[in-house]
Amino acid sequence: MKQLLPYGLTLMLAVAAAAAQAQTAPILTPPQAQQQLAKPGVILLDVRTPAEFAAGHLRGARNVNFLSTDFADQVAKLDPNATYVLYCKSGNRSTQAGTLMLQNGFKNVVNAGGFEALKAGGLAAE
């Protein structure tokens, strides 16, 4: 039994390390996103391409293109202590962007999912 203790401890540490590396931003429903955006100082980021953004976006959103080669540089200019709500076309890019932001020291990042679902859920678009 004592021989198993080091292996069990090693396994627990490995699982904890993997969970820490696999940080992902919580996913919000449209009503939850709307609630979050009603708070002062929350920043809405649309991580779609500029063409997608120009075709329509949520009111008040800033465009930071996840597919751009300088995405990491653009994110590095943001305040890591601010609260961010991210969205894209389907939720895939916003998931990846949120994970990257969390791994780079951002504290408050949530994923609101896809643009069309957010519009259908009552969020204002332009």
C-alpha positions as CSV (number, residue, x, y, z in Angstrom):
1,M,0.0,0.0,0.0
2,K,2.8,2.4,0.9
3,Q,4.4,1.7,-2.5
4,L,1.2,3.0,-4.3
5,L,1.2,6.3,-2.5
6,P,4.0,7.9,-4.6
7,Y,2.3,6.8,-7.8
8,G,-1.1,8.1,-6.7
9,L,0.4,11.4,-5.7
10,T,2.2,11.7,-9.0
11,L,-1.0,10.9,-10.9
12,M,-2.9,13.5,-8.9
13,L,-0.2,16.2,-9.6
14,A,-0.2,15.3,-13.4
15,V,-4.0,15.6,-13.5
16,A,-4.0,18.9,-11.7
17,A,-1.3,20.3,-14.1
18,A,-3.2,19.2,-17.1
19,A,-6.4,20.8,-15.8
20,A,-4.5,24.1,-15.2
21,Q,-3.1,24.1,-18.7
22,A,-6.5,23.3,-20.3
23,Q,-8.0,26.5,-19.0
24,T,-11.0,27.5,-21.0
25,A,-13.3,30.5,-20.7
26,P,-16.8,29.7,-19.3
27,I,-19.5,29.6,-22.0
28,L,-22.5,31.9,-21.5
29,T,-26.0,31.7,-22.8
30,P,-27.3,34.8,-24.6
31,P,-29.2,36.0,-21.5
32,Q,-26.1,35.5,-19.4
33,A,-24.0,37.4,-21.9
34,Q,-26.5,40.2,-21.8
35,Q,-26.3,40.3,-18.0
36,Q,-22.5,40.3,-18.1
37,L,-22.4,43.2,-20.7
38,A,-24.7,45.3,-18.5
39,K,-22.0,45.5,-15.9
40,P,-19.7,48.6,-16.1
41,G,-16.4,48.3,-17.7
42,V,-17.0,45.0,-19.5
43,I,-15.3,44.8,-22.9
44,L,-17.0,43.0,-25.8
45,L,-14.6,41.5,-28.3
46,D,-15.7,40.1,-31.7
47,V,-12.8,37.8,-32.8
48,R,-14.1,37.3,-36.3
49,T,-12.4,38.6,-39.4
50,P,-12.8,42.3,-40.3
51,A,-15.1,41.3,-43.2
52,E,-17.4,39.4,-40.9
53,F,-17.4,42.3,-38.5
54,A,-18.2,44.8,-41.2
55,A,-21.2,42.6,-42.3
56,G,-22.7,42.9,-38.8
57,H,-21.6,42.8,-35.2
58,L,-23.0,43.3,-31.7
59,R,-23.4,46.9,-30.7
60,G,-20.3,48.1,-28.8
61,A,-18.0,45.3,-29.9
62,R,-14.3,45.8,-30.7
63,N,-12.9,43.7,-33.5
64,V,-9.8,41.7,-32.7
65,N,-9.3,39.1,-35.5
66,F,-8.3,35.7,-34.1
67,L,-7.1,34.6,-37.5
68,S,-4.7,37.5,-37.9
69,T,-1.0,36.8,-37.6
70,D,-0.8,39.6,-35.0
71,F,-3.6,38.4,-32.8
72,A,-1.3,37.8,-29.9
73,D,0.2,41.3,-30.3
74,Q,-3.2,42.8,-30.3
75,V,-4.2,40.9,-27.2
76,A,-1.0,41.9,-25.4
77,K,-2.1,45.5,-25.7
78,L,-5.3,44.8,-23.7
79,D,-5.7,45.2,-19.9
80,P,-5.3,41.7,-18.4
81,N,-7.4,42.8,-15.4
82,A,-10.4,43.9,-17.4
83,T,-13.4,41.7,-18.0
84,Y,-13.9,40.4,-21.6
85,V,-16.9,38.8,-23.3
86,L,-15.8,37.2,-26.6
87,Y,-17.9,35.9,-29.5
88,C,-17.3,34.8,-33.1
89,K,-19.4,33.1,-35.7
90,S,-20.0,29.8,-33.9
91,G,-18.1,29.9,-30.7
92,N,-15.1,28.0,-31.9
93,R,-12.7,30.9,-32.4
94,S,-13.9,32.6,-29.3
95,T,-13.2,29.4,-27.3
96,Q,-9.6,29.4,-28.7
97,A,-9.1,33.1,-28.2
98,G,-10.4,32.8,-24.6
99,T,-8.1,29.9,-23.8
100,L,-5.1,31.9,-25.2
101,M,-6.0,34.9,-23.2
102,L,-6.4,32.9,-20.0
103,Q,-3.0,31.2,-20.6
104,N,-1.5,34.7,-21.0
105,G,-2.6,36.0,-17.6
106,F,-6.1,37.4,-18.3
107,K,-8.3,36.9,-15.3
108,N,-11.9,37.5,-16.5
109,V,-12.7,36.1,-19.9
110,V,-16.0,34.5,-20.9
111,N,-17.2,33.0,-24.2
112,A,-20.6,34.2,-25.4
113,G,-20.6,31.9,-28.4
114,G,-21.8,32.7,-31.9
115,F,-23.0,36.0,-33.3
116,E,-26.3,34.7,-34.8
117,A,-27.3,33.0,-31.6
118,L,-26.6,36.2,-29.6
119,K,-28.7,38.2,-32.0
120,A,-31.5,35.7,-31.8
121,G,-31.2,35.9,-28.0
122,G,-31.9,39.6,-28.1
123,L,-28.5,41.3,-28.1
124,A,-28.4,44.4,-30.2
125,A,-26.5,44.3,-33.5
126,E,-25.3,46.9,-36.0
